[in-house]
């Protein structure tokens, strides 16, 4: 597949304002990331590094619609399609592609090594802004969606919206202003609860928490300074899932760009399946899918930019409303 332009769709999401670097090939002999005889993962690009010169579209702060043909190579569409007014149903909506299909190939990068690289990249994320959409589709029982914003100056200043997958419509938020950190929950503003405390209180494995709170948990490296992808992969394995990593390459402005995904599944086709897709240069999440075949689909899709100005007021905390 081939894409041109400053805004490009990436496996169901969009990266904005960053002309991609040349993709670093996965090479078992590479020293980008040390491994015990495991293949190396391309070192994530430094989000704080200077950005390439902006294109006219970028300078005018416009965001062209993504190319609808990207994830559908058979499409002949030449005009970007308008966003749907409602999420697709389970029967016709996006599902998790089986292993080794749709251009995905197995990679020698182990799930543990990829997860480790993702945790490091997310912890060091800087000057990143984004927008995400969370869809819950229960087929005949109805569907709903919500969207929120992501603004990350660094690990001390951020504002991240999130939703519980099964309680759309109630916006939740974690925020830090450089000195204080607060979390907006259903009960109002309060201290941010560490994941370990949440797990103990709810007495659920991480995989179960992931289904309802993935839009928050994926930012744990920023919010808690602790890994999320490594313990998630370990918990998948502990819960009896097969975990597989795959790679897919897309040509962007005549340069290859890699994408990775982590699949977690069981042999029973009726069991819940999980997929997480990532940009292979920035090492940020692009989509998360949690599918209960024929019953329910949860999908988080993110858009990222690394060149948009950040308003310092974004990180303000209303202490009058904070316990």
C-alpha positions as CSV (number, residue, x, y, z in Angstrom):
1,X,0.0,0.0,0.0
2,X,1.1,3.5,-0.7
3,X,0.1,6.9,0.8
4,X,1.1,10.4,0.1
5,X,0.7,13.6,2.1
6,X,1.3,15.0,5.5
7,X,-1.6,13.3,7.1
8,X,-1.9,9.6,6.7
9,X,-4.1,6.9,8.0
10,X,-2.2,4.2,9.9
11,X,-4.0,1.0,10.4
12,X,-7.3,2.7,11.5
13,X,-5.8,5.8,13.0
14,X,-4.0,8.9,11.9
15,X,-0.6,10.4,12.6
16,X,-0.5,14.1,11.9
17,X,2.2,16.7,11.4
18,X,5.2,14.4,11.2
19,X,6.9,13.4,8.0
20,X,8.0,9.9,8.8
21,X,11.7,9.0,9.1
22,X,13.0,6.1,7.1
23,X,11.7,3.0,8.8
24,X,14.4,1.0,10.6
25,X,14.3,-2.6,9.6
26,X,13.8,-5.3,12.2
27,X,17.2,-6.8,12.4
28,X,18.2,-9.5,14.8
29,X,21.7,-8.1,14.8
30,X,20.7,-4.5,15.5
31,X,21.8,-2.8,18.7
32,X,18.8,-0.4,18.8
33,X,17.3,-2.4,21.7
34,X,19.3,-5.0,23.6
35,X,17.8,-8.5,23.6
36,X,18.7,-12.0,24.6
37,X,19.0,-13.4,21.1
38,X,15.7,-11.7,20.3
39,X,15.2,-9.5,17.3
40,X,15.4,-5.8,17.9
41,X,12.6,-3.3,17.7
42,X,13.2,0.0,15.8
43,X,14.1,2.6,18.4
44,X,11.2,5.0,18.9
45,X,11.6,8.5,17.4
46,X,12.3,11.2,19.9
47,X,9.0,13.1,20.2
48,X,10.9,16.1,21.5
49,X,13.2,16.4,18.5
50,X,12.7,19.2,16.0
51,X,10.0,18.5,13.5
52,X,10.4,18.7,9.7
53,X,9.4,21.9,7.9
54,X,5.7,22.1,7.8
55,X,3.7,21.6,4.7
56,X,1.1,24.2,3.5
57,X,-1.7,22.0,4.9
58,X,0.1,21.8,8.3
59,X,0.8,25.5,8.4
60,X,-2.9,26.3,7.7
61,X,-3.8,24.0,10.6
62,X,-6.2,22.0,8.4
63,X,-6.7,18.2,8.6
64,X,-7.6,16.5,5.3
65,X,-9.8,13.5,5.6
66,X,-8.0,10.2,5.7
67,X,-7.9,8.0,2.6
68,X,-10.7,5.5,2.9
69,X,-8.8,3.0,0.6
70,X,-5.9,2.4,3.0
71,X,-7.3,-0.5,5.0
72,X,-9.3,-1.7,2.1
73,X,-6.8,-2.3,-0.8
74,X,-9.6,-3.3,-3.1
75,X,-11.3,0.1,-2.8
76,X,-11.2,2.4,-5.8
77,X,-12.3,5.5,-3.8
78,X,-10.6,8.7,-4.8
79,X,-12.6,11.1,-2.7
80,X,-12.3,10.8,1.1
81,X,-15.5,9.5,2.6
82,X,-17.4,11.4,5.2
83,X,-17.2,10.0,8.7
84,X,-20.2,7.7,9.4
85,X,-23.0,9.3,11.5
86,X,-23.1,6.2,13.7
87,X,-20.7,3.3,14.4
88,X,-21.0,0.2,12.2
89,X,-22.7,-2.9,13.6
90,X,-20.8,-5.9,14.7
91,X,-22.0,-7.8,11.6
92,X,-20.4,-5.3,9.2
93,X,-17.9,-3.4,11.4
94,X,-14.1,-3.8,11.8
95,X,-13.1,-7.1,13.2
96,X,-9.7,-8.5,14.2
97,X,-7.9,-9.9,11.2
98,X,-6.7,-13.4,11.8
99,X,-3.0,-14.0,12.1
100,X,-0.9,-13.6,8.9
101,X,-3.7,-12.0,6.9
102,X,-4.2,-8.5,5.3
103,X,-0.5,-8.0,4.8
104,X,0.5,-8.8,8.4
105,X,3.5,-11.1,8.9
106,X,5.0,-12.8,11.9
107,X,8.0,-10.9,13.2
108,X,10.9,-12.2,15.3
109,X,10.3,-9.4,17.7
110,X,8.9,-11.2,20.7
111,X,5.7,-9.8,22.5
112,X,7.8,-9.2,25.6
113,X,10.4,-7.2,23.7
114,X,7.8,-5.1,21.8
115,X,5.9,-4.5,25.0
116,X,9.1,-3.3,26.7
117,X,9.9,-0.9,23.9
118,X,6.3,0.5,23.9
119,X,6.5,1.1,27.7
120,X,9.7,3.0,27.3
121,X,8.4,5.1,24.4
122,X,5.2,6.0,26.2
123,X,7.0,7.0,29.4
124,X,9.2,9.3,27.4
125,X,6.4,10.8,25.2
126,X,6.7,14.6,24.8
127,X,4.9,17.3,22.8
128,X,2.1,14.9,21.8
129,X,-1.5,15.9,21.1
130,X,-4.2,13.6,19.9
131,X,-7.8,12.8,19.7
132,X,-9.4,9.4,20.1
133,X,-12.7,7.7,19.5
134,X,-14.1,4.8,21.6
135,X,-16.8,2.6,20.1
136,X,-18.9,0.0,21.9
137,X,-21.0,-2.1,19.5
138,X,-23.3,-4.7,20.9
139,X,-24.9,-5.6,17.6
140,X,-28.7,-6.0,17.9
141,X,-28.6,-4.4,21.3
142,X,-27.3,-1.1,19.9
143,X,-24.0,0.8,19.6
144,X,-22.5,4.0,20.9
145,X,-19.3,6.0,20.7
146,X,-17.5,8.8,22.4
147,X,-14.4,10.8,21.8
148,X,-11.9,12.7,23.8
149,X,-8.6,14.6,23.7
150,X,-5.0,13.7,24.6
151,X,-2.5,16.5,25.4
152,X,1.0,15.5,26.7
153,X,3.8,18.0,27.2
154,X,5.8,15.5,29.2
155,X,5.4,13.1,32.1
156,X,4.7,16.0,34.5
157,X,2.2,18.0,32.4
158,X,-0.6,16.2,30.7
159,X,-4.4,16.1,30.3
160,X,-5.8,12.8,29.1
161,X,-9.5,12.0,28.6
162,X,-10.9,8.5,28.9
163,X,-14.1,6.6,29.1
164,X,-15.2,3.3,30.5
165,X,-16.0,1.1,27.6
166,X,-19.4,0.1,29.1
167,X,-20.3,3.5,30.4
168,X,-19.9,5.9,27.5
169,X,-21.1,9.4,27.9
170,X,-19.3,10.0,31.3
171,X,-16.0,11.6,30.5
172,X,-13.2,10.8,32.9
173,X,-9.8,12.5,33.0
174,X,-6.3,12.4,34.4
175,X,-4.4,15.7,34.6
176,X,-1.0,17.0,35.9
177,X,0.1,20.6,35.9
178,X,3.8,20.1,36.7
179,X,3.3,20.1,40.5
180,X,-0.1,18.4,41.2
181,X,-1.8,15.4,39.7
182,X,-5.5,14.8,39.8
183,X,-8.1,12.4,38.4
184,X,-11.7,13.1,37.5
185,X,-13.9,10.1,38.3
186,X,-17.6,9.6,38.7
187,X,-17.2,10.9,42.2
188,X,-15.4,14.1,41.2
189,X,-11.8,15.3,41.3
190,X,-9.4,13.4,43.6
191,X,-6.1,11.8,43.8
192,X,-5.0,9.5,41.0
193,X,-5.3,5.9,42.2
194,X,-2.3,3.6,41.3
195,X,-3.2,0.6,39.1
196,X,-2.1,-1.7,41.9
197,X,-4.7,-0.3,44.2
198,X,-7.4,-0.5,41.6
199,X,-6.6,-4.1,40.8
200,X,-6.7,-5.0,44.5
201,X,-10.0,-3.2,45.1
202,X,-11.7,-4.7,42.0
203,X,-10.0,-8.1,42.4
204,X,-9.8,-8.5,38.6
205,X,-6.9,-9.7,36.4
206,X,-5.4,-7.0,34.2
207,X,-7.0,-8.5,31.1
208,X,-10.4,-7.9,32.6
209,X,-9.6,-4.3,33.6
210,X,-8.2,-3.7,30.1
211,X,-11.6,-4.3,28.4
212,X,-13.3,-1.6,30.4
213,X,-10.5,0.9,31.0
214,X,-8.0,0.5,28.1
215,X,-8.4,4.1,27.1
216,X,-6.8,5.0,30.5
217,X,-4.5,2.1,31.2
218,X,-2.5,2.5,28.0
219,X,-1.2,5.8,29.4
220,X,0.0,4.2,32.7
221,X,3.7,4.8,31.7
222,X,3.0,8.6,31.6
223,X,0.5,8.8,34.5
224,X,2.1,6.3,37.0
225,X,5.6,6.0,35.6
226,X,5.0,2.3,35.5
227,X,4.8,-0.2,32.5
228,X,1.5,-1.4,31.1
229,X,2.3,-3.3,28.0
230,X,4.7,-5.7,29.6
231,X,2.4,-6.7,32.5
232,X,-0.5,-6.9,30.0
233,X,1.3,-9.4,27.8
234,X,2.3,-11.4,30.9
235,X,-1.3,-11.4,32.0
236,X,-2.6,-12.6,28.6
237,X,-0.2,-15.5,28.8
238,X,-1.1,-16.2,32.4
239,X,-4.8,-16.3,31.4
240,X,-4.1,-18.9,28.8
241,X,-4.0,-16.7,25.7
242,X,-1.7,-17.3,22.7
243,X,0.2,-14.0,22.2
244,X,1.7,-13.2,18.8
245,X,3.5,-10.2,17.3
246,X,3.2,-9.2,13.6
247,X,4.6,-6.5,11.4
248,X,3.1,-4.7,8.3
249,X,4.8,-2.2,6.1
250,X,3.2,0.8,4.4
251,X,4.9,3.1,1.9
252,X,4.6,6.7,2.9
253,X,6.2,9.4,0.6
254,X,8.3,6.7,-1.1
255,X,9.6,5.4,2.3
256,X,8.6,2.3,4.1
257,X,7.0,2.7,7.5
258,X,6.5,-0.3,9.8
259,X,3.5,-1.0,12.0
260,X,3.3,-3.6,14.7
261,X,0.4,-5.4,16.3
262,X,0.0,-7.7,19.3
263,X,-2.6,-10.4,19.0
264,X,-4.0,-12.4,22.0
265,X,-6.4,-15.2,21.3
266,X,-7.5,-18.7,22.4
267,X,-8.2,-21.7,20.2
268,X,-11.9,-21.5,20.9
269,X,-13.3,-19.1,18.2
270,X,-16.0,-18.0,20.6
271,X,-13.5,-16.7,23.1
272,X,-12.7,-12.9,23.4
273,X,-9.9,-11.8,21.1
274,X,-7.6,-8.8,21.5
275,X,-5.6,-6.8,19.1
276,X,-3.3,-3.7,19.7
277,X,-1.7,-1.9,16.7
278,X,1.2,0.5,17.0
279,X,3.2,2.9,14.8
280,X,6.6,1.4,14.4
281,X,8.5,4.7,14.4
282,X,6.8,6.7,17.1
283,X,5.9,3.6,19.1
284,X,2.5,4.9,20.1
285,X,-0.9,2.9,20.1
286,X,-3.1,3.5,17.1
287,X,-6.0,1.1,17.6
288,X,-7.1,-1.3,20.3
289,X,-9.8,-3.9,19.5
290,X,-11.5,-6.2,22.0
291,X,-13.9,-8.6,20.2
292,X,-16.4,-11.0,21.7
293,X,-17.3,-12.8,18.4
294,X,-20.9,-12.1,17.4
295,X,-21.7,-10.3,20.6
296,X,-19.7,-7.2,21.2
297,X,-16.8,-5.1,19.9
298,X,-14.9,-2.4,21.8
299,X,-12.6,-0.3,19.6
300,X,-10.3,2.6,20.6
301,X,-8.8,4.5,17.6
302,X,-6.3,7.3,18.1
303,X,-5.0,10.3,16.1
304,X,-1.6,11.7,17.0
305,X,0.2,14.9,16.2
306,X,3.7,16.0,17.3
307,X,3.8,19.5,15.8
308,X,0.7,21.2,17.2
309,X,1.2,24.0,19.8
310,X,0.1,23.2,23.3
311,X,-1.9,25.8,25.4
312,X,-0.5,25.8,29.0
313,X,-4.0,26.4,30.3
314,X,-4.8,22.9,29.2
315,X,-3.2,21.6,32.4
316,X,-5.0,23.9,34.8
317,X,-6.5,22.1,37.8
318,X,-9.6,23.6,39.5
319,X,-8.5,23.2,43.1
320,X,-11.9,24.5,44.3
321,X,-13.4,21.3,43.0
322,X,-10.6,19.1,44.2
323,X,-10.7,17.4,47.7
